[in-house]
């Protein structure tokens, strides 16, 4: 069995997972390509914005799209959970939902306002938190766990 090793620059932790890992067949999913199309559609749809709401800048849109493209390489089969995209006050919010929880990427103008919010539910247990390390590897980690 072959494994992929992935390391986040500046972070001493290393992720190892099988290259041939595949999601369950029949699960609905999105791909990086479909998410990029959703981003383009959402940021250009005037109905997504309140009156006088800030629009995401083009460089911010490019950055978040690059994160999605790079994250695809760390996901089994390049599959993302079902995705919803919403611009909000100059940021882009992307939410992935699964049966066991959700992951939300908040990509704002200021780097200090960017984060990954995760929420997991198992029986009566409800876990949630925020991760400030917004990288393709950290996003993929939470997407694989949810």
N, C-alpha and C positions, 0 to 999 in steps of 0.2 A: 504494500500500500504506500503510495506517495503522499507526502505531507507538504503543505505550504507553511512557511514561517514568515510572519509579518511583524515588523517592529515599528513603533511610532518614534520618530526622531525626538530626542529629549526625554523619552520615557523608557525606563529600564525594563518594562514588562514586554514579553514576547508572546504572541498568539500562535498556536500551532493547530491546524485542523486539516482533515483529509481533503485532498484535491478532488476526489470523486464524490464528496458528500452531496447528496441531492435532497431537495425538499420532497415532501409527500406529493405523490401524483394527484392531480385533481384540485389542489388548493388554488384559489384565485391568487394571481400575483401580478406585479408590474415589473417592467424592465427599466434600465437606465434610460433607454430611448423614449419609452412612454412617459416617464416622469419628466424628462426634459421638455417634451411636448406639452405636458400639463403645466409646467412652469411658464412656458411661453404663452399659453392660452390664458392662464390666470392673471399674469401681470399686465396683459394687454386688454383684459376685459373691464371696461369702465364700470360695470355693475358690481364688481368686487370691491369698489372703493366707496367710502363715505365722501360727502362733499368736503373739499379742501384737504383730504387725507394725502399724506406723502406717498409717493410712488417709490418702489425700490430703484436705486440707481443701476445703470447698466453694468458697472463693474461688480456690484454686489450680486446681480443676477448671474454673471459669468462665473464668479467664485462659487456660488452654491451649486451651479450646474457641474463645475469641475469636481466638487466633493461627491456629487451623486455618481458621476462617471467613474471616479476612482474607487468609490465604495463597492461598486458592482463586482470588482475583482476579488473582494473578500467574502462574497456571499455565495453559498452553494448554488450552482447553476446560474449565477448572475441574477437571481430572482429576489425582488423586494416584496414585502407584504403589500397588500392593497394600499394605495396612496391617495391622499387628498392634499391639495396645494392651495394656500391662501396667502395673498399679500396682506400685510397689516402694518400700517403706519411706517412705511419705509423699509420694513423687514419682509422676509419670506418665511412662512411657517409651513412645514411639510409634516404631515401626520401619517404614520403607518399603523394599521390596526390589524390585530390577529385575535384569535379566540382567547388567548391568555393575557392580552394586554395591548398596550400601544406605546409607540415611540414618537416623539415630536422633535424635529429639528427647528430651532428658532435661530435664524441667521439674520442678525441685525447689522446696522451700519457700524456701530462701535464693536470692536472685538470683545470688549468686556461684557457686552450684552448678548453674546452668542452662547447657546447652550443646547444640550440634548436633555429632554425630559423623558423619563421612562416611567411606565406604570405596569405592574404585573399583578394579576389576580389568580390565585390558586385556592379553590375552596373558599374558606372564610378569611384567608390571608390576602392582604392588600399591601403591596410594596410599591413605593414610588421614590423618585429622587431626581436630582439634577446633576449632569456631568458637564463640566466646563471645558473639557478637552475635546473640542470639536474638530475631529480629524476623520478621514474615511475609515480608518481602522476602528476608532472608538464607536463611530456610528454603526459599522457592521457588527461589532460585538453586541450592541444592544438590540439590533434588528434580529440577530441569530438567537438571542435569549428570549425574546418576547413571543 
